[in-house]
Every structure is written in structure tokens, then in C-alpha cells.
Amino acid sequence: METILVEIVKLHKYSNFDELYKHFDKVSLGYDKDDIANSNDMEIYYPKKEQEKYGVIGIEIRTVKEGK
């Protein structure tokens, strides 16, 4: 098992993932540079109804230390 220690840089609050995806490049969202980023990908984890009810938060992190 691998452990990574991270620092939370900032919380980004949006009404839905469509809005969040407009403000970040796809690599910073976890996609590879050759991938097609689509906010609908997040519906697997967060259905539209829940996004509408609660909104979404993007958690910007910075790696502090990698270990094993």
C-alpha cells in the first residue's frame, strides 16, 4: 500500500460539475492530456439530483510527501 501526504490548498465550490469543469483544465481534474474531459463522468459518483441539492466542491491539493 502506498501513502501520499497532501495539503489542501483551496476548496472550490460550484453548483454542479459543469461549472467546475469550465474553470479547470482537464489534467488538473485528473484526466490524461489525451483524454476527453466530460463533466457527465462524475454522475457515476454524484447524480445530478444530488449536485442540484448539495452543490459540488473541488478540493485542490498539493503533494507534501510520498511514501510507502
FENRA-V821550 format. One record per residue. SS is DSSP state (helix for helix, strand for strand, loop for the rest). D_FIRST is the distance of its C-alpha to the first C-alpha in Angstrom with 2 decimals. Layout:
BEGIN
SS:D_FIRST ; SS:D_FIRST
END
This chain:
BEGIN
loop:0.00 ; loop:3.79 ; strand:6.76 ; strand:10.23 ; strand:13.36 ; strand:16.22 ; strand:19.87 ; strand:21.87 ; strand:24.80 ; strand:26.84 ; strand:27.16 ; strand:29.23 ; strand:31.24 ; strand:32.94 ; loop:34.86 ; loop:32.82 ; helix:30.42 ; helix:33.47 ; helix:34.38 ; helix:30.93 ; helix:30.68 ; helix:34.10 ; loop:32.96 ; loop:29.85 ; loop:29.31 ; loop:27.05 ; loop:24.50 ; loop:24.02 ; loop:23.51 ; loop:20.57 ; loop:22.76 ; loop:23.22 ; loop:26.65 ; loop:28.07 ; loop:27.03 ; loop:29.60 ; loop:28.56 ; loop:30.01 ; helix:29.77 ; helix:30.36 ; helix:26.80 ; helix:25.80 ; helix:28.14 ; helix:25.55 ; loop:23.82 ; loop:26.84 ; loop:30.23 ; helix:33.24 ; helix:34.85 ; helix:32.03 ; helix:32.06 ; helix:35.80 ; helix:35.54 ; helix:32.78 ; loop:32.40 ; strand:29.10 ; strand:27.15 ; strand:25.31 ; strand:22.90 ; strand:23.14 ; strand:20.32 ; strand:20.03 ; strand:17.02 ; strand:17.57 ; strand:14.78 ; strand:11.65 ; strand:9.35 ; loop:6.31
END
